[in-house]
């Protein structure tokens, strides 16, 4: 693994602890990042994985992996992680350890930076969106 990527993977546990992630969330994010970094360009400054589900609790959905390179911060480009299914599957499997009220997400976005900082945000269907609640 390239030195910068190795440093990211090593920095991740500290970043996870600082963000108060549960042990299950920390293990999932670390596993996802280890796979993502294998496909990132050498000059990346931001990596993003977006998972879109048609309905809460769906077993599968669409996933997109994008990166931003140094000097081209206004453009996102696709990249291929170690396995196109593994990171999204890891995130979907992680719902089992989430509180029941948090499992109904329909969109998840994981953003990772080379220094180990990350954000993982979930979006939920609006109560009045009957189409998404089915």
N, CA, C and O atoms as CSV, one atom per row, in Angstrom:
chain,resi,resn,atom,element,x,y,z
A,1,UNK,N,N,0.853,-1.177,0.000
A,1,UNK,CA,C,0.000,0.000,0.000
A,1,UNK,C,C,0.899,1.240,0.000
A,1,UNK,O,O,1.930,1.255,0.672
A,2,UNK,N,N,0.527,2.244,-0.725
A,2,UNK,CA,C,1.320,3.468,-0.769
A,2,UNK,C,C,1.393,4.108,0.610
A,2,UNK,O,O,0.451,3.963,1.390
A,3,UNK,N,N,2.487,4.819,0.944
A,3,UNK,CA,C,2.663,5.379,2.287
A,3,UNK,C,C,1.514,6.273,2.739
A,3,UNK,O,O,1.065,6.151,3.879
A,4,UNK,N,N,1.024,7.166,1.886
A,4,UNK,CA,C,-0.069,8.050,2.279
A,4,UNK,C,C,-1.322,7.249,2.605
A,4,UNK,O,O,-2.012,7.548,3.580
A,5,UNK,N,N,-1.617,6.250,1.810
A,5,UNK,CA,C,-2.794,5.433,2.052
A,5,UNK,C,C,-2.638,4.614,3.323
A,5,UNK,O,O,-3.597,4.444,4.076
A,6,UNK,N,N,-1.440,4.107,3.563
A,6,UNK,CA,C,-1.189,3.366,4.795
A,6,UNK,C,C,-1.382,4.281,5.999
A,6,UNK,O,O,-1.955,3.866,7.007
A,7,UNK,N,N,-0.911,5.521,5.902
A,7,UNK,CA,C,-1.082,6.481,6.998
A,7,UNK,C,C,-2.559,6.752,7.250
A,7,UNK,O,O,-2.976,6.878,8.402
A,8,UNK,N,N,-3.355,6.843,6.185
A,8,UNK,CA,C,-4.796,7.054,6.343
A,8,UNK,C,C,-5.424,5.906,7.110
A,8,UNK,O,O,-6.185,6.129,8.051
A,9,UNK,N,N,-5.115,4.695,6.722
A,9,UNK,CA,C,-5.698,3.527,7.378
A,9,UNK,C,C,-5.276,3.485,8.850
A,9,UNK,O,O,-6.072,3.110,9.711
A,10,UNK,N,N,-4.030,3.867,9.140
A,10,UNK,CA,C,-3.565,3.889,10.525
A,10,UNK,C,C,-4.206,5.016,11.324
A,10,UNK,O,O,-4.450,4.854,12.520
A,11,UNK,N,N,-4.488,6.162,10.688
A,11,UNK,CA,C,-5.092,7.305,11.377
A,11,UNK,C,C,-6.577,7.109,11.620
A,11,UNK,O,O,-7.138,7.739,12.516
A,12,UNK,N,N,-7.214,6.268,10.860
A,12,UNK,CA,C,-8.656,6.097,10.939
A,12,UNK,C,C,-9.163,5.703,12.326
A,12,UNK,O,O,-10.143,6.295,12.780
A,13,UNK,N,N,-8.558,4.742,13.025
A,13,UNK,CA,C,-9.082,4.392,14.345
A,13,UNK,C,C,-9.119,5.580,15.311
A,13,UNK,O,O,-10.064,5.703,16.091
A,14,UNK,N,N,-8.115,6.452,15.272
A,14,UNK,CA,C,-8.110,7.632,16.129
A,14,UNK,C,C,-9.240,8.568,15.739
A,14,UNK,O,O,-9.928,9.106,16.607
A,15,UNK,N,N,-9.439,8.766,14.442
A,15,UNK,CA,C,-10.510,9.622,13.964
A,15,UNK,C,C,-11.870,9.052,14.350
A,15,UNK,O,O,-12.772,9.800,14.729
A,16,UNK,N,N,-12.022,7.746,14.256
A,16,UNK,CA,C,-13.281,7.102,14.630
A,16,UNK,C,C,-13.573,7.304,16.112
A,16,UNK,O,O,-14.709,7.595,16.486
A,17,UNK,N,N,-12.560,7.154,16.954
A,17,UNK,CA,C,-12.756,7.333,18.392
A,17,UNK,C,C,-13.148,8.773,18.695
A,17,UNK,O,O,-14.016,9.015,19.534
A,18,UNK,N,N,-12.520,9.730,18.022
A,18,UNK,CA,C,-12.832,11.139,18.249
A,18,UNK,C,C,-14.259,11.467,17.834
A,18,UNK,O,O,-14.868,12.384,18.384
A,19,UNK,N,N,-14.797,10.731,16.874
A,19,UNK,CA,C,-16.152,10.996,16.402
A,19,UNK,C,C,-17.187,10.146,17.139
A,19,UNK,O,O,-18.365,10.162,16.781
A,20,UNK,N,N,-16.765,9.411,18.154
A,20,UNK,CA,C,-17.643,8.620,18.998
A,20,UNK,C,C,-18.464,7.595,18.224
A,20,UNK,O,O,-19.653,7.418,18.490
A,21,UNK,N,N,-17.846,6.937,17.287
A,21,UNK,CA,C,-18.525,5.878,16.546
A,21,UNK,C,C,-18.596,4.636,17.431
A,21,UNK,O,O,-17.703,4.395,18.243
A,22,UNK,N,N,-19.658,3.853,17.271
A,22,UNK,CA,C,-19.753,2.598,18.003
A,22,UNK,C,C,-18.672,1.659,17.478
A,22,UNK,O,O,-18.108,1.895,16.410
A,23,UNK,N,N,-18.383,0.601,18.221
A,23,UNK,CA,C,-17.370,-0.356,17.772
A,23,UNK,C,C,-17.758,-0.966,16.428
A,23,UNK,O,O,-16.898,-1.174,15.572
A,24,UNK,N,N,-19.049,-1.255,16.236
A,24,UNK,CA,C,-19.507,-1.834,14.972
A,24,UNK,C,C,-19.348,-0.838,13.824
A,24,UNK,O,O,-18.907,-1.203,12.735
A,25,UNK,N,N,-19.713,0.431,14.076
A,25,UNK,CA,C,-19.567,1.452,13.047
A,25,UNK,C,C,-18.092,1.663,12.712
A,25,UNK,O,O,-17.726,1.804,11.545
A,26,UNK,N,N,-17.251,1.684,13.743
A,26,UNK,CA,C,-15.817,1.879,13.529
A,26,UNK,C,C,-15.238,0.757,12.677
A,26,UNK,O,O,-14.462,1.013,11.756
A,27,UNK,N,N,-15.608,-0.477,12.977
A,27,UNK,CA,C,-15.105,-1.621,12.203
A,27,UNK,C,C,-15.608,-1.553,10.762
A,27,UNK,O,O,-14.860,-1.837,9.827
A,28,UNK,N,N,-16.874,-1.178,10.584
A,28,UNK,CA,C,-17.434,-1.083,9.229
A,28,UNK,C,C,-16.733,0.000,8.423
A,28,UNK,O,O,-16.344,-0.233,7.279
A,29,UNK,N,N,-16.567,1.180,9.007
A,29,UNK,CA,C,-15.929,2.281,8.281
A,29,UNK,C,C,-14.484,1.927,7.961
A,29,UNK,O,O,-14.014,2.206,6.858
A,30,UNK,N,N,-13.774,1.321,8.898
A,30,UNK,CA,C,-12.385,0.952,8.631
A,30,UNK,C,C,-12.306,-0.059,7.481
A,30,UNK,O,O,-11.439,0.059,6.615
A,31,UNK,N,N,-13.188,-1.032,7.466
A,31,UNK,CA,C,-13.212,-2.024,6.397
A,31,UNK,C,C,-13.514,-1.364,5.048
A,31,UNK,O,O,-12.887,-1.676,4.036
A,32,UNK,N,N,-14.471,-0.458,5.056
A,32,UNK,CA,C,-14.841,0.248,3.828
A,32,UNK,C,C,-13.661,1.066,3.315
A,32,UNK,O,O,-13.333,1.013,2.129
A,33,UNK,N,N,-13.023,1.824,4.208
A,33,UNK,CA,C,-11.913,2.688,3.798
A,33,UNK,C,C,-10.740,1.868,3.274
A,33,UNK,O,O,-10.099,2.264,2.301
A,34,UNK,N,N,-10.453,0.740,3.900
A,34,UNK,CA,C,-9.359,-0.103,3.422
A,34,UNK,C,C,-9.587,-0.549,1.980
A,34,UNK,O,O,-8.637,-0.692,1.211
A,35,UNK,N,N,-10.835,-0.764,1.622
A,35,UNK,CA,C,-11.152,-1.150,0.245
A,35,UNK,C,C,-11.136,0.068,-0.683
A,35,UNK,O,O,-10.628,-0.008,-1.801
A,36,UNK,N,N,-11.691,1.187,-0.219
A,36,UNK,CA,C,-11.738,2.388,-1.058
A,36,UNK,C,C,-10.345,2.843,-1.456
A,36,UNK,O,O,-10.107,3.146,-2.625
A,37,UNK,N,N,-9.415,2.898,-0.498
A,37,UNK,CA,C,-8.102,3.476,-0.778
A,37,UNK,C,C,-7.340,2.714,-1.855
A,37,UNK,O,O,-6.457,3.279,-2.500
A,38,UNK,N,N,-7.661,1.468,-2.054
A,38,UNK,CA,C,-6.950,0.681,-3.059
A,38,UNK,C,C,-7.222,1.160,-4.481
A,38,UNK,O,O,-6.436,0.889,-5.389
A,39,UNK,N,N,-8.323,1.865,-4.679
A,39,UNK,CA,C,-8.640,2.327,-6.024
A,39,UNK,C,C,-8.501,3.820,-6.230
A,39,UNK,O,O,-8.773,4.320,-7.322
A,40,UNK,N,N,-8.081,4.544,-5.200
A,40,UNK,CA,C,-7.995,6.001,-5.307
A,40,UNK,C,C,-6.759,6.450,-6.081
A,40,UNK,O,O,-5.713,5.803,-6.019
A,41,UNK,N,N,-6.883,7.569,-6.817
A,41,UNK,CA,C,-5.708,8.120,-7.500
A,41,UNK,C,C,-4.703,8.630,-6.456
A,41,UNK,O,O,-5.090,8.949,-5.332
A,42,UNK,N,N,-3.440,8.707,-6.814
A,42,UNK,CA,C,-2.396,9.083,-5.854
A,42,UNK,C,C,-2.563,10.499,-5.310
A,42,UNK,O,O,-2.095,10.778,-4.206
A,43,UNK,N,N,-3.209,11.394,-6.039
A,43,UNK,CA,C,-3.321,12.792,-5.634
A,43,UNK,C,C,-4.724,13.159,-5.145
A,43,UNK,O,O,-5.155,14.302,-5.300
A,44,UNK,N,N,-5.434,12.202,-4.558
A,44,UNK,CA,C,-6.797,12.457,-4.095
A,44,UNK,C,C,-6.798,13.334,-2.842
A,44,UNK,O,O,-5.883,13.278,-2.020
A,45,UNK,N,N,-7.846,14.142,-2.723
A,45,UNK,CA,C,-8.022,14.972,-1.529
A,45,UNK,C,C,-9.373,14.713,-0.861
A,45,UNK,O,O,-9.631,15.181,0.248
A,46,UNK,N,N,-10.227,13.962,-1.554
A,46,UNK,CA,C,-11.543,13.637,-1.006
A,46,UNK,C,C,-12.079,12.425,-1.756
A,46,UNK,O,O,-12.036,12.369,-2.985
A,47,UNK,N,N,-12.584,11.458,-1.001
A,47,UNK,CA,C,-13.221,10.290,-1.606
A,47,UNK,C,C,-14.635,10.207,-1.055
A,47,UNK,O,O,-14.882,10.525,0.108
A,48,UNK,N,N,-15.556,9.774,-1.902
A,48,UNK,CA,C,-16.955,9.709,-1.494
A,48,UNK,C,C,-17.589,8.424,-2.005
A,48,UNK,O,O,-17.392,8.025,-3.153
A,49,UNK,N,N,-18.357,7.785,-1.123
A,49,UNK,CA,C,-19.165,6.631,-1.494
A,49,UNK,C,C,-20.609,7.009,-1.190
A,49,UNK,O,O,-20.933,7.381,-0.063
A,50,UNK,N,N,-21.467,6.914,-2.184
A,50,UNK,CA,C,-22.879,7.219,-2.003
A,50,UNK,C,C,-23.687,5.970,-2.317
A,50,UNK,O,O,-23.551,5.377,-3.387
A,51,UNK,N,N,-24.537,5.577,-1.361
A,51,UNK,CA,C,-25.418,4.420,-1.536
A,51,UNK,C,C,-26.846,4.931,-1.549
A,51,UNK,O,O,-27.274,5.619,-0.621
A,52,UNK,N,N,-27.583,4.598,-2.596
A,52,UNK,CA,C,-28.991,5.005,-2.755
A,52,UNK,C,C,-29.866,3.766,-2.738
A,52,UNK,O,O,-29.626,2.824,-3.494
A,53,UNK,N,N,-30.878,3.758,-1.882
A,53,UNK,CA,C,-31.828,2.647,-1.803
A,53,UNK,C,C,-33.191,3.114,-2.280
A,53,UNK,O,O,-33.569,4.263,-2.050
A,54,UNK,N,N,-33.928,2.243,-2.937
A,54,UNK,CA,C,-35.263,2.588,-3.422
A,54,UNK,C,C,-36.258,2.724,-2.276
A,54,UNK,O,O,-37.234,3.467,-2.384
A,55,UNK,N,N,-36.015,2.010,-1.177
A,55,UNK,CA,C,-36.934,2.034,-0.036
A,55,UNK,C,C,-36.150,1.716,1.233
A,55,UNK,O,O,-35.111,1.058,1.173
A,56,UNK,N,N,-36.641,2.180,2.378
A,56,UNK,CA,C,-35.976,1.850,3.643
A,56,UNK,C,C,-35.865,0.333,3.810
A,56,UNK,O,O,-36.816,-0.400,3.540
A,57,UNK,N,N,-34.707,-0.124,4.253
A,57,UNK,CA,C,-34.520,-1.550,4.492
A,57,UNK,C,C,-34.242,-2.376,3.254
A,57,UNK,O,O,-34.116,-3.596,3.350
A,58,UNK,N,N,-34.142,-1.746,2.090
A,58,UNK,CA,C,-33.884,-2.492,0.855
A,58,UNK,C,C,-32.577,-3.270,0.986
A,58,UNK,O,O,-31.626,-2.808,1.616
A,59,UNK,N,N,-32.545,-4.448,0.386
A,59,UNK,CA,C,-31.372,-5.315,0.464
A,59,UNK,C,C,-30.264,-4.899,-0.498
A,59,UNK,O,O,-29.117,-5.319,-0.345
A,60,UNK,N,N,-30.603,-4.075,-1.486
A,60,UNK,CA,C,-29.602,-3.617,-2.441
A,60,UNK,C,C,-30.029,-2.262,-2.994
A,60,UNK,O,O,-31.155,-1.810,-2.787
A,61,UNK,N,N,-29.112,-1.639,-3.690
A,61,UNK,CA,C,-29.394,-0.333,-4.271
A,61,UNK,C,C,-28.276,0.058,-5.206
A,61,UNK,O,O,-27.532,-0.795,-5.690
A,62,UNK,N,N,-28.158,1.333,-5.459
A,62,UNK,CA,C,-27.118,1.854,-6.339
A,62,UNK,C,C,-25.984,2.419,-5.497
A,62,UNK,O,O,-26.214,2.976,-4.424
A,63,UNK,N,N,-24.761,2.271,-5.989
A,63,UNK,CA,C,-23.598,2.824,-5.299
A,63,UNK,C,C,-22.732,3.576,-6.293
A,63,UNK,O,O,-22.595,3.171,-7.448
A,64,UNK,N,N,-22.155,4.662,-5.839
A,64,UNK,CA,C,-21.268,5.475,-6.664
A,64,UNK,C,C,-20.026,5.799,-5.836
A,64,UNK,O,O,-20.123,6.171,-4.666
A,65,UNK,N,N,-18.855,5.651,-6.464
A,65,UNK,CA,C,-17.587,5.963,-5.831
A,65,UNK,C,C,-16.950,7.104,-6.611
A,65,UNK,O,O,-16.696,6.969,-7.808
A,66,UNK,N,N,-16.690,8.227,-5.947
A,66,UNK,CA,C,-16.068,9.354,-6.626
A,66,UNK,C,C,-14.905,9.896,-5.805
A,66,UNK,O,O,-14.868,9.759,-4.582
A,67,UNK,N,N,-13.972,10.506,-6.494
A,67,UNK,CA,C,-12.809,11.119,-5.859
A,67,UNK,C,C,-12.586,12.500,-6.451
A,67,UNK,O,O,-12.973,12.795,-7.582
A,68,UNK,N,N,-11.950,13.329,-5.645
A,68,UNK,CA,C,-11.525,14.656,-6.087
A,68,UNK,C,C,-10.007,14.685,-5.967
A,68,UNK,O,O,-9.444,14.282,-4.949
A,69,UNK,N,N,-9.353,15.165,-7.018
A,69,UNK,CA,C,-7.882,15.236,-7.041
A,69,UNK,C,C,-7.397,16.636,-6.660
A,69,UNK,O,O,-8.093,17.632,-6.855
A,70,UNK,N,N,-6.202,16.677,-6.120
A,70,UNK,CA,C,-5.551,17.947,-5.805
A,70,UNK,C,C,-5.413,18.755,-7.093
A,70,UNK,O,O,-4.965,18.239,-8.118
A,71,UNK,N,N,-5.799,20.008,-7.028
A,71,UNK,CA,C,-5.708,20.870,-8.201
A,71,UNK,C,C,-6.933,20.821,-9.090
A,71,UNK,O,O,-7.048,21.611,-10.027
A,72,UNK,N,N,-7.846,19.912,-8.816
A,72,UNK,CA,C,-9.078,19.793,-9.612
A,72,UNK,C,C,-10.265,19.637,-8.665
A,72,UNK,O,O,-11.141,18.801,-8.882
A,73,UNK,N,N,-10.280,20.455,-7.612
A,73,UNK,CA,C,-11.290,20.327,-6.565
A,73,UNK,C,C,-12.722,20.562,-7.046
A,73,UNK,O,O,-13.674,20.210,-6.350
A,74,UNK,N,N,-12.878,21.149,-8.220
A,74,UNK,CA,C,-14.218,21.410,-8.748
A,74,UNK,C,C,-14.757,20.255,-9.585
A,74,UNK,O,O,-15.870,20.334,-10.105
A,75,UNK,N,N,-13.965,19.168,-9.719
A,75,UNK,CA,C,-14.411,18.024,-10.523
A,75,UNK,C,C,-14.339,16.746,-9.707
A,75,UNK,O,O,-13.370,16.496,-8.990
A,76,UNK,N,N,-15.385,15.947,-9.833
A,76,UNK,CA,C,-15.386,14.613,-9.224
A,76,UNK,C,C,-15.216,13.599,-10.344
A,76,UNK,O,O,-15.740,13.769,-11.444
A,77,UNK,N,N,-14.473,12.541,-10.041
A,77,UNK,CA,C,-14.301,11.481,-11.042
A,77,UNK,C,C,-14.564,10.134,-10.378
A,77,UNK,O,O,-14.315,9.956,-9.185
A,78,UNK,N,N,-15.056,9.217,-11.144
A,78,UNK,CA,C,-15.328,7.878,-10.635
A,78,UNK,C,C,-14.029,7.122,-10.417
A,78,UNK,O,O,-13.038,7.348,-11.112
A,79,UNK,N,N,-14.046,6.218,-9.440
A,79,UNK,CA,C,-12.927,5.311,-9.235
A,79,UNK,C,C,-13.499,3.960,-8.836
A,79,UNK,O,O,-14.669,3.856,-8.467
A,80,UNK,N,N,-12.679,2.941,-8.911
A,80,UNK,CA,C,-13.096,1.590,-8.576
A,80,UNK,C,C,-12.328,1.119,-7.351
A,80,UNK,O,O,-11.103,1.006,-7.396
A,81,UNK,N,N,-13.039,0.839,-6.242
A,81,UNK,CA,C,-12.366,0.331,-5.045
A,81,UNK,C,C,-11.904,-1.113,-5.255
A,81,UNK,O,O,-11.997,-1.636,-6.365
A,82,UNK,N,N,-11.409,-1.755,-4.202
A,82,UNK,CA,C,-10.904,-3.129,-4.318
A,82,UNK,C,C,-11.981,-4.085,-4.826
A,82,UNK,O,O,-11.673,-5.077,-5.487
A,83,UNK,N,N,-13.224,-3.790,-4.521
A,83,UNK,CA,C,-14.366,-4.625,-4.908
A,83,UNK,C,C,-15.556,-3.674,-4.969
A,83,UNK,O,O,-15.836,-2.995,-3.981
A,84,UNK,N,N,-16.257,-3.604,-6.079
A,84,UNK,CA,C,-17.340,-2.621,-6.217
A,84,UNK,C,C,-18.526,-2.906,-5.309
A,84,UNK,O,O,-19.319,-2.006,-5.033
A,85,UNK,N,N,-18.661,-4.145,-4.840
A,85,UNK,CA,C,-19.805,-4.488,-3.986
A,85,UNK,C,C,-19.492,-4.441,-2.494
A,85,UNK,O,O,-20.365,-4.125,-1.686
A,86,UNK,N,N,-18.252,-4.754,-2.126
A,86,UNK,CA,C,-17.903,-4.918,-0.715
A,86,UNK,C,C,-18.195,-3.687,0.162
A,86,UNK,O,O,-18.841,-3.848,1.197
A,87,UNK,N,N,-17.758,-2.474,-0.193
A,87,UNK,CA,C,-18.020,-1.341,0.690
A,87,UNK,C,C,-19.517,-1.090,0.914
A,87,UNK,O,O,-19.949,-0.853,2.042
A,88,UNK,N,N,-20.291,-1.144,-0.152
A,88,UNK,CA,C,-21.738,-0.922,-0.012
A,88,UNK,C,C,-22.384,-2.044,0.800
A,88,UNK,O,O,-23.242,-1.782,1.642
A,89,UNK,N,N,-21.983,-3.275,0.557
A,89,UNK,CA,C,-22.510,-4.419,1.301
A,89,UNK,C,C,-22.167,-4.289,2.785
A,89,UNK,O,O,-22.997,-4.595,3.641
A,90,UNK,N,N,-20.957,-3.838,3.093
A,90,UNK,CA,C,-20.545,-3.636,4.487
A,90,UNK,C,C,-21.436,-2.606,5.156
A,90,UNK,O,O,-21.849,-2.787,6.302
A,91,UNK,N,N,-21.734,-1.528,4.449
A,91,UNK,CA,C,-22.606,-0.491,5.003
A,91,UNK,C,C,-24.021,-1.019,5.206
A,91,UNK,O,O,-24.635,-0.758,6.240
A,92,UNK,N,N,-24.543,-1.757,4.230
A,92,UNK,CA,C,-25.882,-2.330,4.364
A,92,UNK,C,C,-25.944,-3.331,5.516
A,92,UNK,O,O,-26.912,-3.347,6.275
A,93,UNK,N,N,-24.924,-4.157,5.645
A,93,UNK,CA,C,-24.896,-5.122,6.744
A,93,UNK,C,C,-24.816,-4.423,8.098
A,93,UNK,O,O,-25.290,-4.955,9.103
A,94,UNK,N,N,-24.223,-3.242,8.126
A,94,UNK,CA,C,-24.100,-2.480,9.363
A,94,UNK,C,C,-25.422,-2.009,9.930
A,94,UNK,O,O,-25.489,-1.616,11.095
A,95,UNK,N,N,-26.478,-2.039,9.127
A,95,UNK,CA,C,-27.791,-1.629,9.648
A,95,UNK,C,C,-28.220,-2.501,10.815
A,95,UNK,O,O,-28.946,-2.044,11.698
A,96,UNK,N,N,-27.777,-3.759,10.826
A,96,UNK,CA,C,-28.167,-4.681,11.900
A,96,UNK,C,C,-27.764,-4.161,13.268
A,96,UNK,O,O,-28.448,-4.427,14.256
A,97,UNK,N,N,-26.671,-3.428,13.339
A,97,UNK,CA,C,-26.202,-2.920,14.625
A,97,UNK,C,C,-26.720,-1.511,14.930
A,97,UNK,O,O,-26.472,-0.987,16.016
A,98,UNK,N,N,-27.429,-0.901,13.993
A,98,UNK,CA,C,-27.996,0.421,14.239
A,98,UNK,C,C,-29.270,0.305,15.066
A,98,UNK,O,O,-29.960,-0.713,15.024
A,99,UNK,N,N,-29.572,1.352,15.812
A,99,UNK,CA,C,-30.837,1.404,16.541
A,99,UNK,C,C,-31.976,1.319,15.527
A,99,UNK,O,O,-31.844,1.797,14.401
A,100,UNK,N,N,-33.082,0.718,15.922
A,100,UNK,CA,C,-34.218,0.507,15.010
A,100,UNK,C,C,-34.643,1.796,14.312
A,100,UNK,O,O,-34.981,1.772,13.129
A,101,UNK,N,N,-34.631,2.900,15.015
A,101,UNK,CA,C,-35.061,4.171,14.440
A,101,UNK,C,C,-34.098,4.686,13.371
A,101,UNK,O,O,-34.477,5.527,12.557
A,102,UNK,N,N,-32.861,4.194,13.361
A,102,UNK,CA,C,-31.856,4.661,12.407
A,102,UNK,C,C,-31.708,3.749,11.200
A,102,UNK,O,O,-31.002,4.108,10.257
A,103,UNK,N,N,-32.337,2.599,11.191
A,103,UNK,CA,C,-32.155,1.618,10.115
A,103,UNK,C,C,-32.884,1.953,8.820
A,103,UNK,O,O,-32.569,1.370,7.783
A,104,UNK,N,N,-33.831,2.856,8.844
A,104,UNK,CA,C,-34.677,3.120,7.678
A,104,UNK,C,C,-34.130,4.124,6.694
A,104,UNK,O,O,-34.902,4.772,5.986
A,105,UNK,N,N,-32.835,4.272,6.629
A,105,UNK,CA,C,-32.271,5.247,5.698
A,105,UNK,C,C,-32.420,4.783,4.249
A,105,UNK,O,O,-32.506,3.590,3.955
A,106,UNK,N,N,-32.446,5.773,3.360
A,106,UNK,CA,C,-32.547,5.481,1.933
A,106,UNK,C,C,-31.336,6.010,1.157
A,106,UNK,O,O,-31.167,5.716,-0.027
A,107,UNK,N,N,-30.507,6.787,1.836
A,107,UNK,CA,C,-29.291,7.310,1.203
A,107,UNK,C,C,-28.226,7.448,2.275
A,107,UNK,O,O,-28.492,7.952,3.366
A,108,UNK,N,N,-27.021,6.999,1.959
A,108,UNK,CA,C,-25.886,7.138,2.867
A,108,UNK,C,C,-24.712,7.694,2.076
A,108,UNK,O,O,-24.450,7.274,0.949
A,109,UNK,N,N,-24.009,8.645,2.686
A,109,UNK,CA,C,-22.856,9.246,2.030
A,109,UNK,C,C,-21.670,9.197,2.999
A,109,UNK,O,O,-21.709,9.789,4.077
A,110,UNK,N,N,-20.623,8.487,2.597
A,110,UNK,CA,C,-19.384,8.424,3.358
A,110,UNK,C,C,-18.357,9.273,2.623
A,110,UNK,O,O,-18.077,9.044,1.446
A,111,UNK,N,N,-17.797,10.258,3.326
A,111,UNK,CA,C,-16.762,11.123,2.777
A,111,UNK,C,C,-15.496,10.897,3.594
A,111,UNK,O,O,-15.531,10.938,4.824
A,112,UNK,N,N,-14.380,10.658,2.912
A,112,UNK,CA,C,-13.110,10.384,3.569
A,112,UNK,C,C,-12.053,11.344,3.038
A,112,UNK,O,O,-12.019,11.661,1.849
A,113,UNK,N,N,-11.189,11.801,3.947
A,113,UNK,CA,C,-10.070,12.668,3.579
A,113,UNK,C,C,-8.761,11.941,3.888
A,113,UNK,O,O,-8.746,11.040,4.727
A,114,UNK,N,N,-7.678,12.311,3.236
A,114,UNK,CA,C,-6.404,11.604,3.432
A,114,UNK,C,C,-5.875,11.608,4.866
A,114,UNK,O,O,-5.104,10.723,5.236
A,115,UNK,N,N,-6.275,12.585,5.677
A,115,UNK,CA,C,-5.787,12.642,7.061
A,115,UNK,C,C,-6.586,11.749,8.006
A,115,UNK,O,O,-6.331,11.737,9.210
A,116,UNK,N,N,-7.548,11.006,7.471
A,116,UNK,CA,C,-8.335,10.098,8.293
A,116,UNK,C,C,-9.670,10.665,8.730
A,116,UNK,O,O,-10.496,9.931,9.271
A,117,UNK,N,N,-9.904,11.942,8.514
A,117,UNK,CA,C,-11.201,12.522,8.863
A,117,UNK,C,C,-12.244,11.980,7.903
A,117,UNK,O,O,-11.979,11.757,6.722
A,118,UNK,N,N,-13.439,11.775,8.445
A,118,UNK,CA,C,-14.510,11.275,7.606
A,118,UNK,C,C,-15.849,11.755,8.140
A,118,UNK,O,O,-15.956,12.210,9.279
A,119,UNK,N,N,-16.857,11.646,7.305
A,119,UNK,CA,C,-18.240,11.867,7.741
A,119,UNK,C,C,-19.084,10.773,7.101
A,119,UNK,O,O,-18.838,10.357,5.969
A,120,UNK,N,N,-20.075,10.322,7.845
A,120,UNK,CA,C,-21.018,9.324,7.353
A,120,UNK,C,C,-22.400,9.837,7.694
A,120,UNK,O,O,-22.791,9.876,8.861
A,121,UNK,N,N,-23.135,10.228,6.674
A,121,UNK,CA,C,-24.455,10.811,6.865
A,121,UNK,C,C,-25.515,9.958,6.200
A,121,UNK,O,O,-25.327,9.427,5.106
A,122,UNK,N,N,-26.640,9.844,6.897
A,122,UNK,CA,C,-27.773,9.068,6.400
A,122,UNK,C,C,-28.942,10.000,6.135
A,122,UNK,O,O,-29.178,10.951,6.880
A,123,UNK,N,N,-29.674,9.714,5.060
A,123,UNK,CA,C,-30.898,10.461,4.759
A,123,UNK,C,C,-32.069,9.495,4.861
A,123,UNK,O,O,-31.968,8.319,4.512
A,124,UNK,N,N,-33.178,10.028,5.349
A,124,UNK,CA,C,-34.377,9.227,5.571
A,124,UNK,C,C,-35.520,9.797,4.752
A,124,UNK,O,O,-35.546,10.997,4.478
A,125,UNK,N,N,-36.471,8.951,4.355
A,125,UNK,CA,C,-37.613,9.469,3.586
A,125,UNK,C,C,-38.434,10.411,4.450
A,125,UNK,O,O,-38.542,10.241,5.665
A,126,UNK,N,N,-39.003,11.396,3.801
A,126,UNK,CA,C,-39.893,12.322,4.514
A,126,UNK,C,C,-41.184,11.599,4.838
A,126,UNK,O,O,-41.619,10.724,4.089
A,127,UNK,N,N,-41.793,11.961,5.946
A,127,UNK,CA,C,-43.030,11.300,6.385
A,127,UNK,C,C,-44.144,11.398,5.349
A,127,UNK,O,O,-44.955,10.480,5.223
A,128,UNK,N,N,-44.190,12.507,4.603
A,128,UNK,CA,C,-45.265,12.687,3.623
A,128,UNK,C,C,-44.927,12.104,2.255
A,128,UNK,O,O,-45.709,12.250,1.316
A,129,UNK,N,N,-43.777,11.447,2.128
A,129,UNK,CA,C,-43.374,10.846,0.852
A,129,UNK,C,C,-43.868,9.395,0.814
A,129,UNK,O,O,-43.103,8.470,1.086
A,130,UNK,N,N,-45.141,9.202,0.477
A,130,UNK,CA,C,-45.771,7.889,0.489
A,130,UNK,C,C,-45.105,6.919,-0.481
A,130,UNK,O,O,-45.032,5.718,-0.218
A,131,UNK,N,N,-44.621,7.445,-1.601
A,131,UNK,CA,C,-43.965,6.609,-2.595
A,131,UNK,C,C,-42.746,5.911,-1.987
A,131,UNK,O,O,-42.514,4.740,-2.286
A,132,UNK,N,N,-41.980,6.573,-1.166
A,132,UNK,CA,C,-40.769,5.994,-0.588
A,132,UNK,C,C,-41.064,5.175,0.651
A,132,UNK,O,O,-40.208,4.401,1.079
A,133,UNK,N,N,-42.229,5.310,1.241
A,133,UNK,CA,C,-42.553,4.604,2.466
A,133,UNK,C,C,-43.095,3.196,2.200
A,133,UNK,O,O,-43.212,2.400,3.132
A,134,UNK,N,N,-43.421,2.883,0.971
A,134,UNK,CA,C,-44.001,1.572,0.656
A,134,UNK,C,C,-42.997,0.468,0.836
A,134,UNK,O,O,-43.317,-0.700,0.614
